Amino acid sequence: MSEALQILQNTFGFPSFRSDQEEVIDLVAAGGDALVLMPTGGGKSLCYQIPSLLRPGVGVVVSPLIALMQDQVSALLQSGVKAACLNSSMPADEQRRVEDELCRGALDIVYVAPERLVTPRFMELLARCELALFAIDEAHCVSQWGHDFRPEYLALAVLAERFPIIPRVALTATADEATRKDIAQRLHLTDAPLFVTGFDRPNIRYTVVPKSNVRSQFMAFYREHHRGHSGIIYCLSRRKVDQTAQWLLDQGIDAMPYHAGLDGQIRKLN
């Protein structure tokens, strides 16, 4: 049994690899670069998490979403992986603690926002660390053809220049051919192998219905198909969010609002 499979089973609790996972992991663990396209839920994270554990040093993961970082770190800690994140929502003393652990080699994986990673100060900090790899998650954010273009992702090209011998893996769930080429070019991954897994997700669908009495329509939809399930209702204003959450509570459905107008602690709790 390979060491990668042992980690998959013993640390993450999965019996076997899916699709191209093992090939990507073997390539990156051996020091190679890769561009990976897998559907949401297809196991992209393991393609950099396991190589980070196989290689000496810390795996540095670029992630654009604070909530995603926190979820990933929480799951890794529960699996016994030494993980942490650095983002603007953390108190200054906690950020310093994580940076100290990073420099001491006390972390297996650290998640960082792109705008922080490319600062001169953080680049200098990374230069003092033993690095296992760089993983660029949500890599479509680098492409102007992508639906979530973020200008700060363009600066990640510096990783190939500053750390040329550290393997880099870019990952996304959504990229057409033009976006793939853009990602490879902008991140200097044109020579990296491309791994593309099918995107058919039979458990995901869109349904559109004519709008009449929205609240009665929703209650019928919920009671007939999703009673006891969790879900998200999007509204066009904060006021509508608050009103809808209160209406759901009045109907006996456990609900809570979430929007930028809420107190930070309440938002975090919700």
C-alpha positions in Angstrom: 0.0 0.0 0.0 1.4 3.4 -1.0 2.0 6.1 1.7 -0.5 8.3 -0.1 -3.3 5.7 0.2 -2.4 5.1 3.9 -2.9 8.8 4.6 -6.1 8.8 2.6 -7.5 5.9 4.7 -6.0 6.6 8.1 -6.2 10.4 8.2 -9.1 11.2 6.0 -11.2 8.1 6.3 -11.7 7.3 2.6 -11.2 3.7 1.3 -9.9 4.6 -2.1 -9.0 7.4 -4.5 -11.4 8.8 -7.1 -10.8 9.6 -10.7 -7.4 11.4 -11.2 -6.7 12.0 -7.5 -3.9 9.5 -7.0 -2.1 10.6 -10.2 -2.3 14.3 -9.2 -1.1 13.5 -5.7 1.8 11.4 -6.9 2.9 14.1 -9.4 2.8 17.0 -6.9 4.3 14.9 -4.1 7.2 14.2 -6.5 7.7 17.9 -7.1 5.7 18.4 -10.2 3.2 21.2 -11.1 -0.4 20.5 -12.1 -3.6 22.2 -13.2 -6.7 20.3 -11.8 -10.3 20.7 -12.8 -12.7 18.6 -10.7 -16.3 19.2 -9.8 -17.3 20.5 -6.4 -17.3 17.6 -4.0 -14.9 15.7 -6.3 -12.1 15.7 -3.9 -9.9 18.6 -5.1 -8.7 19.4 -1.6 -7.0 16.0 -1.2 -4.9 16.7 -4.3 -2.9 19.3 -2.3 -3.6 18.2 1.3 -2.0 14.7 0.9 1.1 16.0 -0.9 1.5 18.6 1.8 1.7 15.7 4.3 4.0 13.6 2.1 6.5 16.4 1.4 8.8 18.1 4.0 7.7 21.6 5.0 4.3 23.4 5.0 1.7 23.4 2.2 0.6 27.0 1.5 -2.9 27.1 0.2 -4.3 30.3 -1.5 -8.0 30.6 -0.9 -10.2 33.6 -1.6 -13.0 32.9 1.0 -12.6 33.3 4.7 -15.5 30.9 5.5 -13.9 28.3 3.2 -10.6 28.6 4.9 -12.1 28.2 8.3 -14.2 25.1 7.3 -11.1 23.5 5.8 -8.9 24.1 8.8 -11.6 22.9 11.2 -12.0 19.6 9.2 -8.2 19.1 9.0 -7.7 19.7 12.8 -10.4 17.1 13.5 -8.4 14.7 11.3 -5.2 15.3 13.3 -3.5 17.6 10.6 -1.7 20.6 12.0 -3.5 23.3 10.0 -4.2 27.1 10.4 -5.3 30.0 8.4 -4.4 33.7 8.1 -7.0 36.2 7.2 -8.3 39.7 8.1 -11.0 38.5 10.4 -8.4 37.2 12.9 -7.1 39.3 15.9 -3.6 40.6 15.5 -2.2 38.4 18.3 -3.7 35.3 16.7 -2.2 36.2 13.3 1.2 36.6 15.0 0.8 33.2 16.6 0.1 31.5 13.3 3.0 33.3 11.6 5.3 32.1 14.4 4.1 28.5 14.0 4.7 28.8 10.3 8.3 30.0 10.8 8.9 27.2 13.3 7.8 24.5 11.0 4.9 23.6 13.4 2.2 23.5 10.6 1.5 21.0 7.9 -0.9 23.3 6.0 -1.7 27.0 6.1 -4.5 28.8 4.3 -3.8 32.4 3.2 -5.8 35.0 1.2 -4.1 36.0 -2.1 -3.8 39.7 -1.2 -1.8 38.8 2.0 0.4 36.2 0.4 1.8 38.5 -2.3 2.8 41.3 0.2 6.6 41.8 0.5 6.4 41.1 4.2 4.7 37.7 3.7 7.0 36.8 0.8 10.0 37.4 3.1 8.4 35.3 5.8 7.8 32.4 3.3 11.5 32.7 2.2 12.5 31.7 5.8 10.2 28.7 5.8 10.5 25.1 4.5 7.8 25.0 1.8 6.2 21.8 0.6 4.0 23.3 -2.1 1.7 26.1 -3.2 -1.9 25.3 -3.9 -4.0 27.9 -5.7 -7.6 27.1 -5.0 -10.5 28.6 -7.0 -7.9 29.2 -9.7 -10.5 30.5 -12.1 -10.4 33.8 -10.1 -7.1 34.6 -12.0 -8.9 34.6 -15.4 -10.7 37.6 -16.8 -12.8 34.9 -18.7 -13.8 33.4 -15.3 -17.0 34.3 -13.5 -15.2 35.3 -10.3 -12.3 37.3 -11.6 -10.2 38.8 -8.8 -7.3 41.1 -9.8 -5.2 40.1 -6.7 -5.0 36.6 -8.2 -2.9 38.0 -11.0 -0.1 38.8 -8.6 0.2 35.0 -7.8 2.4 34.7 -10.9 5.2 35.9 -8.5 5.3 32.4 -6.9 6.9 30.8 -10.0 9.5 33.5 -10.0 10.3 33.7 -6.3 10.0 30.0 -5.5 10.8 28.2 -8.8 11.6 24.8 -7.3 8.4 24.6 -5.1 5.6 22.6 -6.8 2.4 24.5 -7.6 -1.0 23.0 -8.2 -3.9 25.2 -9.4 -7.4 23.9 -8.8 -10.9 24.8 -9.9 -14.3 23.3 -10.4 -15.4 25.6 -13.2 -13.3 26.5 -16.2 -14.1 26.3 -19.9 -11.3 25.9 -22.5 -10.6 29.6 -22.7 -10.4 30.0 -18.9 -8.1 27.0 -18.6 -5.7 28.5 -21.1 -5.8 31.8 -19.2 -5.2 30.2 -15.9 -2.2 28.2 -17.2 -0.7 31.3 -18.9 -1.2 33.8 -16.0 0.1 31.3 -13.4 3.0 30.1 -15.5 1.6 26.6 -15.7 1.6 26.1 -19.5 3.9 23.2 -19.2 2.0 21.6 -16.3 -0.1 18.5 -16.9 -3.9 19.2 -17.1 -6.3 16.9 -15.3 -9.9 17.3 -16.2 -12.7 15.2 -14.5 -16.3 15.1 -15.8 -18.6 17.8 -14.5 -21.9 16.0 -14.6 -23.5 16.4 -11.1 -26.8 14.5 -11.2 -27.5 15.6 -7.6 -27.6 19.3 -8.6 -30.3 20.8 -10.7 -32.1 24.1 -11.4 -35.9 24.3 -11.3 -37.7 27.4 -12.4 -41.5 27.9 -11.6 -43.9 30.8 -12.3 -44.1 33.2 -9.4 -47.5 33.6 -7.8 -47.8 33.5 -4.0 -44.1 33.2 -3.1 -44.6 32.3 0.6 -47.2 29.6 0.0 -45.1 28.3 -2.9 -42.1 28.1 -0.7 -43.9 26.3 2.2 -45.3 23.7 -0.3 -41.8 23.2 -1.7 -40.3 22.9 1.7 -42.9 20.6 3.2 -43.1 18.3 0.2 -39.4 18.0 -0.6 -37.1 19.3 2.1 -38.7 19.0 5.5 -35.9 18.6 8.1 -33.2 19.6 5.6 -31.0 22.6 5.7 -31.0 25.3 3.0 -30.3 28.9 2.0 -32.8 31.5 0.8 -31.3 34.4 -1.0 -33.0 37.8 -0.8 -32.3 41.1 -2.6 -32.0 43.3 0.5 -31.0 43.1 4.2 -34.5 44.1 5.1 -36.0 41.3 3.1 -33.6 38.8 4.7 -34.7 39.9 8.2 -38.4 39.7 7.3 -38.1 36.3 5.7 -36.1 34.9 8.6 -38.8 36.1 11.0 -41.6 34.8 8.9 -39.9 31.4 8.8 -39.6 31.4 12.6 -43.3 32.3 12.8 -44.1 29.2 10.7 -42.1 27.0 13.1 -39.1 26.6 10.9 -35.7 27.2 12.6 -34.2 30.1 10.6 -31.7 32.9 11.1 -30.6 36.0 9.0 -27.1 36.5 7.6 -26.0 39.8 6.0 -23.3 42.5 6.3 -25.5 44.7 8.5 -25.4 42.2 11.5 -23.0 42.5 14.4 -19.8 40.5 13.6 -20.3 38.1 16.5 -23.9 37.4 15.6 -23.0 36.9 11.9 -20.2 34.5 12.9 -22.6 32.6 15.2 -25.3 32.4 12.5 
